[in-house]
Amino acid sequence: MPETKGELTVGWDEKHIDVLQNIEFAIVSVFAEHADLGDREVMHALDAAVVHYRAVERGHVPTPHRITGNAAEVFDRICATCEYRLGRGSPEHIESEQRLPPGAEKTAEEILFCLRKIRKSAERWSNQAGRQGYLQFIRQYVR
């Protein structure tokens, strides 16, 4: 549900743009190291992350994922970023060892929203622009 801010209504996308960017930075960081990474591998990693954080949201212990290769690396970086945004550590690919300011932590529900939003974007751009359409698109904006 949108949050009201004065006369403006702030939607979930806008409210969580920082998390969306953090997750996409994690994805682009793998793409920078593995030029052969494809959108399907990214989507596979995002699907596994959704399953993981759905379990977290429900208070269950997540089951280990069964992905390998570049997709596993994307998954690991996405999860490291999500754990950071949940207030539980600092991923290696984030340059500083800074902690989140108090109150900046996100909930598992918010993390799931962001993962699903990115997954939907990845599917759309891949369908429109081919095997690396999503990766090429986000690389323009996330550095």
Helices and strands as residue ranges (DSSP letters): E 3-5, E 8-10, H 12-15, H 17-33, H 39-57, H 69-85, H 108-129, H 133-141
